[in-house]
Amino acid sequence: MRDTYQRNTGLLLVVASQIFLSLMNLAAKKLNSIDPPVSILEIILVRMGITYICSTTYMLSTGVPDPFTGPKGVRLLLAFRGFAGFFGLFGIYFSLQFLSLSDATVLTFLAPLCTSVTGALFLGEKFTRREAFAALLSLVGVILIARPPFIFGSNNTQIPDVIHQGDNTDAPTNEVTPEERLIAVGVGLVGVLGATGAYTSLRAIGKRAHPLHSLVSYSTQSVIVASIGMIVTKTPFIMPTRLDWFAMLVMIGIFGFNAQVLLTMGFARETAGRCSMGMYTQIIFATILEQIFYHTTPAILSVIGTLIIISCALYIAVCVKLAVVYVYH
């Protein structure tokens, strides 16, 4: 038993990180239903502020060199990783307003597939026909989840976003229109592009920087962009007025940081392909949490789309051995 555990320590750490990521996304979604609702930019500001404090504190206490700027030669890449990562984070949080937790989660699985394309274009990595086929097939899964009106018709009330069980008034997608759902998927795909940029920059950085250098850059850029966004859009910073409100806001930061630490530890101990497989377990945890807290079951088209995307992602991870280096959360 001990040998089995030791052989799979890295994979188990990655799976554990997906639990924290699912809990973080659940807390972010719950905040949208509390009055007054918290803006996406404020959630990012608080979460990444906590990540910045924890990351810099650790590096300063352990003597990691250049804790704030990173080593020379990769600082521009670190800055781009942080900037791109912000849009990846914004995409998932925005889509959670209108999509179910499982649908929003599965869209993020497109990022590893897109990374294979950018890796071929910018890093000279090999991009096979099998990878291209998997990427195109994944788009079918996205369409089934998004269900755009120009394909499924404007009156697609016969295809519910989720199947509600019992008299649950907190179901996440009760009043979502097809247009809102399409916009949410569109912004979620922008988030996929942001995550792809973050993945690609991390692969370019390689081992030239400490893993926490990436987190510091990520959190710094996110705090800066979120702050500027709140000022430009005149979005007020809402102070907590209830204990549960404050608790969930703090939990987003704590869950997010723990997930990043566990992911870093997992990738240091495991191959990229097996780590990618561990990352896909997030859809399982998201579906379980959705059932527990919202008493909903995904619609059949969403289930089919999810299976298509996961199948393509697993195919890339296992057969093509896509080298994903880090997750953007």
C-alpha positions as CSV (number, residue, x, y, z in Angstrom):
1,M,0.0,0.0,0.0
2,R,2.8,2.4,0.9
3,D,4.6,1.7,-2.4
4,T,1.4,2.4,-4.3
5,Y,0.9,5.7,-2.4
6,Q,4.5,6.7,-3.1
7,R,4.3,6.0,-6.8
8,N,1.2,8.1,-7.1
9,T,1.9,10.9,-4.6
10,G,2.2,13.5,-7.4
11,L,-1.1,12.4,-9.0
12,L,-2.9,12.4,-5.6
13,L,-1.6,16.0,-4.9
14,V,-3.0,17.1,-8.2
15,V,-6.4,15.5,-7.5
16,A,-6.4,17.1,-4.1
17,S,-5.8,20.5,-5.7
18,Q,-8.9,20.0,-7.9
19,I,-11.0,19.6,-4.8
20,F,-9.8,23.0,-3.6
21,L,-10.4,24.5,-7.0
22,S,-13.9,23.2,-7.1
23,L,-14.6,24.6,-3.6
24,M,-13.2,27.9,-4.7
25,N,-15.4,28.1,-7.7
26,L,-18.4,27.1,-5.6
27,A,-17.7,29.9,-3.1
28,A,-17.3,32.4,-6.0
29,K,-20.7,31.3,-7.4
30,K,-22.4,31.5,-4.0
31,L,-21.2,35.1,-3.6
32,N,-23.2,36.0,-6.7
33,S,-26.4,35.0,-4.9
34,I,-25.7,37.0,-1.7
35,D,-27.0,40.5,-1.3
36,P,-25.1,42.7,-2.1
37,P,-23.5,40.6,-4.8
38,V,-19.7,40.8,-5.1
39,S,-18.2,41.9,-8.5
40,I,-15.9,39.6,-10.3
41,L,-13.1,42.1,-10.2
42,E,-13.4,42.4,-6.4
43,I,-13.3,38.6,-6.1
44,I,-10.1,38.5,-8.2
45,L,-8.6,41.4,-6.2
46,V,-9.2,39.7,-2.8
47,R,-8.2,36.2,-3.9
48,M,-5.0,37.2,-5.7
49,G,-4.2,39.6,-2.8
50,I,-4.2,36.7,-0.4
51,T,-2.1,34.6,-2.9
52,Y,0.5,37.4,-3.2
53,I,0.9,37.8,0.6
54,C,1.2,34.0,1.1
55,S,3.7,33.5,-1.8
56,T,6.0,36.4,-1.0
57,T,6.0,35.5,2.7
58,Y,7.1,32.0,1.9
59,M,9.8,33.1,-0.5
60,L,11.2,35.7,1.9
61,S,11.2,33.2,4.8
62,T,13.0,30.5,2.7
63,G,15.4,32.8,1.0
64,V,14.3,32.4,-2.6
65,P,16.2,35.0,-4.7
66,D,14.4,37.8,-6.5
67,P,11.1,37.1,-4.8
68,F,9.3,40.1,-6.3
69,T,10.6,40.3,-9.9
70,G,11.9,36.8,-10.6
71,P,15.3,36.0,-12.2
72,K,16.7,37.9,-15.1
73,G,16.0,36.6,-18.5
74,V,12.4,35.5,-17.8
75,R,10.9,38.6,-16.2
76,L,9.0,39.6,-19.4
77,L,7.7,36.0,-19.7
78,L,6.6,36.1,-16.1
79,A,4.8,39.4,-16.6
80,F,3.0,38.0,-19.6
81,R,2.1,34.9,-17.7
82,G,0.5,37.0,-15.0
83,F,-1.4,39.3,-17.4
84,A,-2.7,36.3,-19.5
85,G,-3.6,34.4,-16.3
86,F,-5.8,37.3,-15.2
87,F,-8.1,36.8,-18.2
88,G,-8.1,33.1,-17.6
89,L,-9.4,33.8,-14.1
90,F,-11.9,36.4,-15.2
91,G,-13.3,34.0,-17.8
92,I,-14.1,31.3,-15.3
93,Y,-15.6,33.7,-12.7
94,F,-17.7,35.5,-15.3
95,S,-19.1,32.3,-16.8
96,L,-20.0,31.0,-13.3
97,Q,-22.7,33.8,-13.2
98,F,-24.7,32.2,-16.0
99,L,-23.5,28.6,-16.3
100,S,-23.7,25.6,-14.0
101,L,-20.6,24.8,-12.0
102,S,-19.9,21.7,-14.1
103,D,-20.4,23.5,-17.5
104,A,-18.1,26.4,-16.6
105,T,-15.5,23.9,-15.3
106,V,-15.4,21.7,-18.4
107,L,-14.8,24.7,-20.7
108,T,-11.4,25.2,-19.0
109,F,-10.3,21.8,-20.3
110,L,-10.0,23.3,-23.7
111,A,-6.9,25.2,-22.6
112,P,-4.5,22.2,-22.8
113,L,-5.7,21.5,-26.3
114,C,-5.2,25.1,-27.4
115,T,-1.7,25.1,-25.8
116,S,-0.6,22.4,-28.3
117,V,-1.4,24.9,-31.1
118,T,0.4,27.8,-29.5
119,G,3.3,25.5,-28.6
120,A,3.7,24.6,-32.3
121,L,3.4,28.2,-33.4
122,F,5.6,30.0,-30.9
123,L,7.8,27.3,-29.4
124,G,8.4,25.1,-32.4
125,E,6.8,22.1,-30.8
126,K,5.3,19.2,-32.8
127,F,1.5,19.5,-33.6
128,T,0.1,16.3,-35.0
129,R,-3.1,15.6,-37.0
130,R,-4.4,13.7,-34.1
131,E,-4.1,16.8,-31.9
132,A,-5.8,18.9,-34.5
133,F,-8.7,16.4,-34.8
134,A,-9.1,16.3,-31.0
135,A,-9.2,20.1,-30.9
136,L,-11.8,20.3,-33.6
137,L,-13.9,17.6,-32.0
138,S,-13.8,19.5,-28.7
139,L,-15.5,22.5,-30.4
140,V,-18.5,20.2,-30.9
141,G,-18.6,19.7,-27.2
142,V,-18.4,23.4,-26.6
143,I,-21.4,24.0,-29.0
144,L,-23.4,21.4,-27.1
145,I,-22.7,23.2,-23.8
146,A,-23.3,26.7,-25.2
147,R,-26.3,25.7,-27.3
148,P,-26.3,28.9,-29.4
149,P,-29.7,30.1,-30.6
150,F,-28.6,30.3,-34.3
151,I,-28.0,26.5,-34.2
152,F,-30.6,25.3,-31.7
153,G,-33.2,27.9,-32.3
154,S,-34.1,31.0,-30.2
155,N,-36.9,29.1,-28.4
156,N,-34.9,26.3,-26.8
157,T,-36.8,26.2,-23.5
158,Q,-37.3,22.5,-24.1
159,I,-33.5,22.1,-23.5
160,P,-33.0,23.2,-19.9
161,D,-29.6,24.3,-18.6
162,V,-30.0,22.0,-15.6
163,I,-32.5,19.5,-14.4
164,H,-33.8,20.8,-11.0
165,Q,-34.7,18.3,-8.3
166,G,-37.1,19.3,-5.7
167,D,-38.1,22.8,-4.7
168,N,-34.7,24.4,-4.9
169,T,-34.8,28.2,-5.2
170,D,-31.1,28.6,-5.4
171,A,-30.5,26.7,-8.6
172,P,-27.7,28.4,-10.5
173,T,-29.3,28.9,-13.9
174,N,-33.0,29.4,-13.3
175,E,-33.4,32.7,-15.2
176,V,-30.6,32.4,-17.7
177,T,-31.6,33.2,-21.3
178,P,-30.0,31.6,-24.3
179,E,-28.3,34.9,-25.1
180,E,-26.8,35.2,-21.6
181,R,-25.6,31.6,-21.8
182,L,-23.9,32.2,-25.2
183,I,-22.2,35.3,-23.8
184,A,-21.0,33.4,-20.7
185,V,-19.5,30.7,-23.0
186,G,-17.9,33.4,-25.1
187,V,-16.3,35.0,-22.1
188,G,-15.3,31.6,-20.9
189,L,-13.6,30.9,-24.2
190,V,-11.7,34.3,-23.8
191,G,-10.6,32.8,-20.4
192,V,-9.4,29.7,-22.2
193,L,-7.2,31.9,-24.5
194,G,-5.9,33.6,-21.4
195,A,-5.1,30.3,-19.8
196,T,-3.4,29.2,-23.0
197,G,-1.2,32.2,-23.0
198,A,-0.3,31.4,-19.3
199,Y,0.5,27.8,-20.2
200,T,2.6,28.7,-23.2
201,S,4.7,31.3,-21.2
202,L,5.3,28.8,-18.4
203,R,6.5,26.2,-20.9
204,A,8.8,28.9,-22.3
205,I,10.1,29.7,-18.8
206,G,10.7,26.1,-17.9
207,K,12.8,25.6,-14.9
208,R,14.5,29.0,-15.1
209,A,12.3,30.3,-12.3
210,H,11.0,29.1,-9.0
211,P,7.3,28.0,-9.2
212,L,6.3,30.7,-6.7
213,H,7.8,33.3,-9.0
214,S,5.0,32.5,-11.3
215,L,2.4,32.9,-8.6
216,V,3.8,36.2,-7.5
217,S,3.7,37.6,-11.0
218,Y,0.2,36.1,-11.5
219,S,-1.2,37.6,-8.4
220,T,0.6,41.0,-8.9
221,Q,-0.7,41.4,-12.5
222,S,-4.2,40.3,-11.4
223,V,-4.4,42.7,-8.5
224,I,-3.2,45.6,-10.8
225,V,-5.6,44.8,-13.7
226,A,-8.5,44.2,-11.3
227,S,-7.9,47.5,-9.5
228,I,-7.6,49.4,-12.7
229,G,-10.8,47.7,-14.0
230,M,-12.7,48.7,-10.8
231,I,-11.6,52.3,-11.1
232,V,-12.4,52.6,-14.8
233,T,-15.8,50.9,-14.5
234,K,-16.5,52.7,-11.2
235,T,-17.2,49.4,-9.6
236,P,-17.5,49.9,-5.8
237,F,-15.6,47.8,-3.4
238,I,-18.2,46.2,-1.3
239,M,-17.2,45.6,2.4
240,P,-18.5,42.4,4.0
241,T,-21.8,43.0,5.9
242,R,-22.5,39.4,6.9
243,L,-20.3,36.7,8.4
244,D,-21.1,34.1,5.7
245,W,-20.4,36.8,3.1
246,F,-17.0,37.5,4.6
247,A,-16.2,33.8,5.1
248,M,-16.8,32.9,1.5
249,L,-14.7,35.8,0.3
250,V,-11.8,34.7,2.4
251,M,-12.3,31.0,1.5
252,I,-11.9,31.9,-2.2
253,G,-8.4,33.2,-1.4
254,I,-7.4,30.3,0.9
255,F,-8.8,27.6,-1.4
256,G,-7.1,29.2,-4.4
257,F,-3.7,29.4,-2.8
258,N,-3.9,25.8,-1.4
259,A,-4.8,24.6,-4.9
260,Q,-1.9,26.3,-6.4
261,V,0.6,25.0,-3.8
262,L,-0.7,21.4,-4.2
263,L,-0.5,21.7,-8.0
264,T,3.0,22.9,-7.8
265,M,4.0,20.0,-5.6
266,G,2.2,17.6,-7.8
267,F,3.9,18.7,-11.0
268,A,7.2,18.5,-9.3
269,R,6.7,14.8,-8.6
270,E,4.7,13.6,-11.6
271,T,4.8,13.6,-15.4
272,A,2.8,16.2,-17.2
273,G,0.5,13.6,-18.9
274,R,-0.6,12.0,-15.6
275,C,-1.0,15.4,-14.0
276,S,-3.3,16.4,-16.8
277,M,-5.4,13.3,-16.1
278,G,-5.6,14.4,-12.4
279,M,-6.8,17.9,-13.4
280,Y,-9.8,16.4,-15.3
281,T,-11.2,15.0,-12.0
282,Q,-12.3,18.6,-11.3
283,I,-15.5,18.0,-13.3
284,I,-16.4,15.1,-11.0
285,F,-16.0,17.3,-7.9
286,A,-17.9,20.2,-9.5
287,T,-20.8,17.9,-10.4
288,I,-20.9,16.5,-6.9
289,L,-20.8,19.9,-5.3
290,E,-23.5,21.1,-7.7
291,Q,-25.7,18.2,-6.6
292,I,-25.1,18.9,-2.9
293,F,-25.6,22.6,-2.9
294,Y,-28.0,23.2,-5.8
295,H,-29.7,19.9,-6.1
296,T,-29.3,20.0,-9.9
297,T,-28.3,17.6,-12.6
298,P,-26.7,18.8,-15.9
299,A,-28.9,18.6,-19.0
300,I,-28.3,15.7,-21.4
301,L,-26.7,18.0,-24.1
302,S,-24.3,19.4,-21.5
303,V,-23.4,15.8,-20.4
304,I,-22.7,14.8,-24.0
305,G,-20.6,17.9,-24.6
306,T,-18.7,17.3,-21.3
307,L,-17.9,13.7,-22.3
308,I,-16.6,14.8,-25.7
309,I,-14.3,17.4,-24.2
310,I,-13.0,15.2,-21.5
311,S,-12.5,12.3,-24.0
312,C,-10.4,14.6,-26.3
313,A,-8.4,16.0,-23.4
314,L,-7.6,12.5,-22.0
315,Y,-6.7,11.4,-25.5
316,I,-4.2,14.2,-25.8
317,A,-2.8,13.6,-22.3
318,V,-2.5,9.8,-22.6
319,C,-1.8,9.1,-26.3
320,V,-0.2,12.3,-27.6
321,K,1.5,13.2,-24.3
322,L,0.7,16.9,-24.3
323,A,3.1,18.6,-21.9
324,V,1.0,20.9,-19.8
325,V,3.1,22.7,-17.3
326,Y,0.7,24.4,-14.9
327,V,-2.9,25.3,-14.4
328,Y,-4.0,29.0,-14.5
329,H,-6.3,28.9,-11.4
